[in-house]
């Protein structure tokens, strides 16, 4: 009998959700950096075997929204509670269990199976971990609690076994050769944004959106034109850098990553434009593909 279903990944920023997603799927689908709010969209990754299809969704971190963009990110997380066959609630050994009680209460009310994954267990000791497990048991008594390390893939195989046991019998939802629902252009924008998150400080990465204006694929090469949008002229200057050096560095690193991702030669041109206060504009957020309702 074939099994298939939707496994949604939720949790706070910086607990390693994207690293977990990539470990589960076996592909580099979600961008991963040390900074919070790296994931902005709900990103789907599909794991296929002969008798199973798991459709994973990595969602933005649970947070208290301060502007429209963060409201959209929170909407993605809440929507993950409405269509899950199995929910993976990811925390880690640093996070306080009661950090987001409102969201945890929403999880507690659900009837589908919940696997609560305590990530980064290599950063703590057994006694501290046991205390943390007890605290989470009180908050989410229906959840099965599994300690993991996504970066070293400790207990990942066990998590996959438990998911398979919990999935309903079903034919696959997607073609067996499909591994995501996102188009190629989406991964271009995510890889460029990842490099910006890595190379710029403070508010700059969070004020950035990337749009691919041209994606022309040939047998051995892809020509890409991408626009990096910021909110202020001063941010544009920082992104470009003195004599354009900062932007050249980002473009060079993104190009290398894109060549690994697509396994083709990449010709990448990047431009920087100002779109004033786009993070607080319903119209601009919708244009960039964010969910507001």
C-alpha positions in Angstrom: 0.0 0.0 0.0 1.3 3.5 -0.9 1.4 6.3 1.7 1.4 10.0 1.0 0.7 13.2 3.0 1.6 16.7 4.0 4.2 17.2 6.8 4.4 20.8 7.8 7.4 22.2 9.7 6.8 25.0 12.2 8.8 26.7 15.0 10.5 29.8 16.1 13.3 31.5 14.1 16.9 30.2 14.6 16.0 26.7 15.8 17.3 25.0 12.6 14.0 24.4 10.7 15.6 24.9 7.3 18.6 22.7 8.1 16.1 20.0 9.2 14.0 20.4 6.0 17.1 19.9 3.8 18.2 16.8 5.9 14.8 15.2 5.6 14.4 15.8 1.9 18.0 15.2 0.9 18.1 18.3 -1.2 19.2 21.9 -0.5 15.7 23.5 -0.7 15.6 26.0 2.1 18.3 28.6 2.6 20.1 28.4 5.9 22.0 31.2 7.7 22.7 32.0 11.3 20.3 34.9 11.1 16.6 34.9 12.2 13.8 35.3 9.6 15.8 33.6 6.9 12.7 31.8 5.5 10.0 34.2 4.3 7.8 31.9 2.3 6.3 28.4 2.7 8.7 26.2 0.8 7.7 22.7 -0.2 10.1 19.8 -0.6 9.0 16.4 -1.8 10.6 13.1 -0.7 9.7 10.1 -2.9 10.3 6.4 -2.4 8.7 3.4 -4.1 5.9 3.2 -1.5 5.8 6.7 0.0 5.6 10.4 -0.9 6.2 12.9 1.9 5.4 16.6 1.0 7.3 18.7 3.5 6.6 22.4 4.0 9.1 24.6 5.7 7.4 27.8 7.1 8.8 31.1 8.3 9.6 31.2 12.0 6.9 32.0 14.5 7.4 35.6 15.7 5.4 38.6 16.9 4.9 40.7 13.7 6.2 44.3 13.7 5.3 45.1 10.0 3.3 43.8 7.1 6.0 41.5 5.8 6.2 39.7 9.2 2.4 39.5 9.3 2.6 37.6 6.0 5.4 35.3 7.3 3.2 34.6 10.4 0.2 33.8 8.1 2.3 31.1 6.4 3.0 29.5 9.8 -0.6 29.6 10.9 -1.8 28.2 7.6 0.5 25.2 8.1 -1.9 24.1 11.0 -4.9 23.8 8.6 -3.6 21.3 6.1 -1.1 19.0 7.9 -1.3 15.2 8.1 1.6 15.4 10.5 3.1 18.5 12.2 6.8 18.8 13.0 7.1 21.4 15.8 10.8 22.3 15.9 12.5 23.8 19.0 16.0 23.6 20.3 17.9 23.3 23.6 18.3 27.1 23.9 14.7 28.2 23.3 12.4 28.7 26.3 9.3 26.5 25.8 6.8 29.2 26.7 8.2 31.8 24.2 5.1 31.8 22.0 2.2 30.5 24.1 -0.5 31.7 21.7 0.9 29.7 18.8 1.5 26.6 21.1 -2.1 26.8 22.2 -3.2 26.6 18.5 -1.0 23.5 18.1 -2.4 22.0 21.3 -6.0 22.2 19.8 -5.1 20.2 16.7 -6.1 16.6 16.2 -3.4 15.5 13.8 -0.2 13.8 15.0 2.5 16.2 16.4 6.2 15.3 16.5 8.0 17.8 18.7 11.7 17.8 17.7 14.3 19.2 20.1 17.2 20.2 17.8 20.8 21.0 18.6 21.1 18.4 21.4 24.8 18.3 20.9 24.9 21.7 22.6 23.6 20.4 25.9 23.9 17.6 28.5 21.5 14.8 29.3 20.2 16.3 32.6 19.3 19.6 30.9 17.7 17.8 28.0 15.5 15.6 30.3 14.3 18.7 32.1 13.4 20.4 28.7 11.5 17.3 27.6 9.4 17.4 30.8 8.6 21.1 30.3 7.5 20.4 26.7 5.4 17.4 27.8 3.4 19.8 30.0 2.8 22.3 27.2 2.0 19.8 24.4 1.0 16.6 26.1 -0.2 15.0 22.9 3.1 15.5 21.1 5.7 12.8 20.7 9.0 14.3 21.7 12.2 13.4 19.7 15.7 14.8 20.4 17.6 15.4 17.2 20.6 17.1 15.7 19.7 18.3 12.2 23.2 19.4 11.3 24.7 16.0 12.1 21.5 14.1 11.0 21.2 12.4 14.4 17.8 10.7 14.7 16.7 12.0 11.2 16.1 8.4 10.0 13.9 7.7 13.1 11.9 10.8 12.4 11.3 9.6 8.8 10.2 6.2 10.1 7.7 7.8 12.5 6.3 10.0 9.7 5.9 7.0 7.4 4.0 5.2 10.2 1.7 8.2 10.7 0.9 9.0 7.1 -2.4 8.0 5.6 -2.7 5.5 2.8 -2.9 7.5 -0.4 -1.6 7.7 -4.0 1.1 10.4 -4.6 0.0 14.0 -4.9 2.8 15.0 -7.2 4.9 13.3 -9.9 7.5 10.9 -8.6 10.3 12.9 -10.2 9.2 16.2 -8.6 11.1 17.4 -5.5 9.6 20.9 -5.0 6.6 23.0 -6.0 8.7 26.1 -6.5 10.0 27.2 -10.0 13.7 27.7 -10.8 13.4 31.5 -10.5 12.4 31.1 -6.8 15.7 29.3 -6.0 17.7 32.1 -7.8 16.1 34.7 -5.5 16.6 32.6 -2.4 20.3 32.0 -3.1 21.0 35.6 -3.8 19.1 36.6 -0.7 21.1 34.0 1.3 24.4 35.7 0.3 23.0 39.1 1.3 22.0 37.7 4.7 25.6 36.4 5.1 27.5 39.4 4.0 25.6 42.4 5.3 24.9 43.5 8.9 22.0 44.8 11.0 18.8 45.8 9.1 20.1 45.7 5.5 19.3 42.0 4.8 15.7 42.3 6.1 15.0 45.3 3.9 15.9 43.4 0.8 13.7 41.5 -1.7 15.1 39.9 -4.9 13.2 39.6 -8.2 14.4 37.7 -11.2 13.6 39.7 -14.4 15.2 37.3 -16.9 15.9 33.6 -16.7 17.0 32.3 -20.1 18.1 28.7 -20.1 20.3 27.2 -22.7 21.7 23.6 -22.9 24.8 24.4 -21.0 24.2 28.0 -19.7 21.6 30.1 -17.9 21.4 33.9 -18.3 19.9 35.5 -15.3 19.1 39.2 -14.6 18.1 39.9 -11.0 17.0 43.1 -9.2 17.8 43.6 -5.5 15.1 45.9 -4.0 15.8 47.9 -0.9 13.7 50.5 1.0 16.1 53.5 1.1 18.7 55.2 -1.0 21.2 54.8 1.8 20.6 51.0 1.8 21.2 50.9 -2.0 24.7 52.5 -1.4 25.5 49.9 1.2 24.4 47.0 -1.0 26.6 48.3 -3.9 29.5 49.2 -1.7 32.6 51.3 -2.5 33.3 51.0 -6.3 30.7 48.3 -6.5 32.9 45.8 -4.5 30.1 44.6 -2.1 27.6 43.8 -4.8 30.3 42.1 -6.9 31.2 39.8 -4.0 27.5 38.9 -3.4 27.0 38.2 -7.2 30.2 36.2 -7.4 29.2 34.0 -4.4 25.6 33.6 -5.7 26.8 32.6 -9.1 29.0 29.9 -7.7 26.1 28.5 -5.6 23.8 28.7 -8.6 26.2 26.8 -10.8 26.3 24.0 -8.1 22.5 24.1 -7.8 21.7 24.0 -11.6 24.8 22.1 -12.7 25.3 24.6 -15.5 27.4 27.7 -16.2 25.6 30.8 -14.9 25.8 34.3 -16.3 24.4 36.5 -13.6 23.7 40.3 -13.8 22.5 42.1 -10.6 21.0 45.5 -10.2 19.9 47.5 -7.1 16.7 49.5 -7.0 14.8 51.4 -4.3 11.2 50.5 -3.6 10.3 52.8 -0.6 8.9 51.0 2.4 7.9 47.9 0.4 7.8 45.7 3.6 4.8 47.8 4.8 2.9 48.0 1.5 0.1 45.5 0.8 0.4 46.1 -2.9 4.2 45.6 -3.1 4.1 42.5 -0.8 1.4 40.9 -3.1 3.6 41.8 -6.1 6.4 39.9 -4.4 4.2 36.9 -3.8 3.5 37.2 -0.1 0.3 35.9 1.6 -1.5 38.7 3.4 -5.0 37.2 4.2 
